[in-house]
Amino acid sequence: MRPEAPDTLGSLLILMAVPCVLPIPGIGNVMGLGMIGLAWAIWRGDSTLGLLGLTRTSPLNAQRRRQIRLGIRRVHRLAAPWCRPRLQGLVSLAPRSWHAAAAAALVATMGVLIFLPIPLGNVLPAASVTCLGLGLSHRDGVVALWSAGLAALALAYTAVLAAGAWAWVIDPIWRAIGLAG
């Protein structure tokens, strides 16, 4: 990756994650799939992830592109008091390094969770990806570790919902039709 790529990648992660918190139908599906594709690019060390290039060539009009850039800047400004360069080794994403593999796995897993139709299931994964984006942009490994903690909470939330769905819905249906023994 180019030296400035983590800043760009961090902003791109923020751009994809923040809308997933909002209850807009379909946004989680689109952004979740986008995150899965982005995870693949992170793993490969793709250096063509220029956010400015994306915003210049997008089909959006100039006013909308400007609003998007201002929104990302606003998120960075809000996070700036808490973010500073710390544990920078955790946010250096050399291609196919364990850091890149961990970041790609986190983004892909959170993308899958965002894609799934889970009640309030987008909030924790989107917060996790946003923290990773902020950690990369501000070279803050502590914020990247927060991202991992939020990802663990998101996975636990999903597991609890899946266990509840099994116990209260699926298992009684299977017992009623004689499939459970």
N, C-alpha and C positions, 0 to 999 in steps of 0.2 A: 504494500500500500504506500501511497505517497505520504510524506510527513504530515500533511494537513488532513489526510483521510479520516482519522478518528474524529476530528471536529465535525467534519461533514457527515460521517456515519452517525455520530451522536445526534446531530440535528435531524437526520433522516429518520432515526428511530423515534425521536420525539414527535416528529410530524406524523408518523404512522400510529403511534400509541395514544396520543392525547384524544383524538376523536373517538376512540373505542370506549371511553368512559361515558360518553353521551348516549342516551337511549335513542339512537337513530337506527331504524330498521335497515339491516343489510350492511352497515358500515363495518361491523365486526367480521363479517364474512370476507369482505374485500380486503380489509387491512390485515386480517389473520393470514390470508393466502399470500399477501404481499410480504408479510414478515417471514413466512416460511421461505419464500424466494430470496429474501434479503439474507436470511441465515446461511443459505447456500453460498451466496456471494461473499459473506464474511469468512466462511470456512476456506473458500478458494483464494482469498486475499485479493479479490477483484478491486482494481484501482480505478474503476470507471464509475464510482458511486458519487460523482459530483452533484451535490444538491443544487448548486447554482446552474449547472448544465441542465438538470431536470426542470428547474423552474423557468429557465429561458426557453426551452423547447416544448413545454407543456401546452396543451390546447386551451388552457385557461387564459382569460384576458389579462392585460397588464395590471389592472386594479386588483384582481383576485390574487395574482402572484405576489403583489406587494403586501396584501393583507396576510398571506401565509408567512412571508418572511418576517413581518412585524410580529405575528403571533409567536413564531419561534424565538425571536429576540426577547419577547415579553417573558416567555418561560425561562429563558436563560437569565434574564434580569432578576426574576423572582427567586431563582435558585442560587444566584451568585453569593448571597451572604453565608450560605451553608456549604458551598463548594469551594475547594481550593486544591492545589496540587498536593496529593498525599498518596502514598503507596502506588506510585505511578507504574510500577512493574505489572500491576494487575490490569491496567488498561492499555498496555502496549500490545497491539494485535498483529504480530508478525504472521504472515501467511502460514497456516497449518501448525501453528504453535498451540500449546495447550490452552493459552489464554483465548486464542481465536476459536478453538474447539468449544471451550466452555461458553463463550459469548454466543456462538452459533447455536449451540444446544439450548441455551436459555431462550434465545429469540425464537427458535423453531418451536420449542415446547409451549411458550407463551402464545405464539401465533396459533397453534392448534387449540389451546384452551379458549382463546378469543373467538375462534371460528365456531366452536361448539355452542349449541343453544342452551346454555346453562343460565339459570336465573341469577342475575347480578354477577355472572361469571367473567365479565370483561374487566371489572374494576381492578382487581389485584394483578392480573397479568399485564394490563396496560400500565399500571403504576410501576411494575417491575421493569418493563421495557423502557419506560420514561426515565427511571433511575439509571438504567444502564446507559442510555443516551446522554444523560447529564454527566455521568461518571466519565464517559469517553470524551465528551466535549470539554470538560473542565479538568481532565487528567486527574480525576479523584477516585482512587481505588476504594476508599471507604464507601462512597455512594454506590459504586459498582457492587460492593459486598451487600449493601442494603437491597440492591436489586435481587441478589441471590436469596436473601431472606424473604422478600416479598414473593419470589417465585415459589419458595417452599410453602409459604402460606397459601398461595393459589392452588398448588397441587394438593395440599391437605384439604382445602375447601372442596375441591372437585371430588376427592376421594370420599369425603364425608357425605356429599350429596349422592354419589354413586352408591354407597353402602345403604343410605336411606332409601333410595329408589328401589334397590334390590329387596330390602327387607319389607318395605311397605307396599310395593306395587308388583314387582316382577315375581317374587317368590310366591305370594298368595295366588297369583294368576296361574303359575305353573302347578301349584298344588291343586287348584280347582279343576284343571283339565287333566290331572293325573300324570304330569311329566316329572314331578319331583318325587323322590323316593324316600 
